């Protein structure tokens, strides 16, 4: 009997499969399809201090081997998520949840972290540093090791829960940014976020997305994600949640061999709402076929 369980910062998950933030909402629709307790955990929809309506439409575009999105962090805001969405999700899923938080200033990150720290169903904080810093000319926090470390230290001061920093691949040296997070006290790293992309409607002679550019996700970015996970695994000693184009049990094994302890499934949920369930069911069968007794024995083996 193979062991699909993994341990993240002292918290045991029955399996490494986690729906990625932004692709699973707050679990309400998926709970109608299958038992959410099958999952390792859930990274629920990215939350900001204030409610956001998101970007103008169109904000989704089809691509070869994936999709572009420029949703713009649409969410009901921190207070509504803490008071309504998290308790409702906890009734459907008894696993330690992953709260994905975003902000446009250090103060907003801190405010979100403080509230999520008080939410009992939340087991982990995942800090999305891909937002623009409004106090630094709009440059994304995550493209600077110094600013990413600044956010890490600020969040760690106000929570006792494990903090994973979600990094953007739109940089030249992702490993150095991950090392800065580790040195600033991060408990883990989530990677990768979407790649920056663009599509043009050649008949209308203009960008497909109202925001012109958006995040590219789906199977097309999987090799990039594997490379980033491998590089960061070589650079840090804290656990990694790997994501980016994972759509099969084979992809899960490959990502773990690159150095991920757990994985998140993103765009695949939008193509097939049963994707996570299928991967969880297929994983032990694949492990037996490959002679893998436990996932810990192959983490970073490549």
Secondary structure, 3 states (H helix, E strand, C coil): CCECCEEECCEEECCCEEECCCCCCCCCCHHHCCCHHHCCEEEEEEECCCCECCCCCCCEEEECCEEEECCCCCECCHHHHHHHHHHHHHHHCCCCEEEEECCCCHHHHHHHHHHHHCCCCEEEEEEECCCECCCCCCCEHHHCHHHHHHHHHHHHCCCCCEEEEECCCCCCCHHHHHHHHHHCCCCEEEECCCEEEECEECCCCEECCCCCEEEEECHHHHHHHHHHHHHHHHHCCCEEEEECCCCCHHHHHHHHHHCCCEEEECCHHHHCCCHHHHHHHHHHHHHHHHCCCEHHHHCCCC
